[in-house]
Amino acid sequence: MLDLYGIPNCDTVKKARAWLDGQGIAYAFHDYKKEGASPEKLVAWIEAVGLERVLNRAGTTFRKLPDADKVDLDQARAVALMVANPSTIRRPVVEHAGGILTGFKEPEWAAALA
């Protein structure tokens, strides 16, 4: 079973969930808004795929942050930012036997999860 992390009302998460359901792939859903994301989990994801694939700099939440919060982001500051603002975590994140997927790109998911 996969672990899928995201926010239920996010369009990309909805597409990812519909795709998983359509493929008959079982998953446990973890809601960032309700359950948050632990610093340890975020560090593990960053170590697996890199900060730029975990931190969502393009989202509204990140863009609305004060400039002081967005500059000179090292891993520790980025993790603290994502813990405090879960909407700054790219969505969805999937933990599967072969590794981590971030965002939803159907060809990438099909190759990794088929």
Buried (B, 14 or more C-beta within 10 A) or exposed (E): EBBBBBBEEBEBBBEBBEBBEEEEBEBEBBBBEEEBBEEEBBBBBBEBBEBEBBBBEEBEEBEEEEEEBBEEBEBEEBBBBBBEBBBBBBBBBBBBEEEBBBBBEEEEBEEBBE
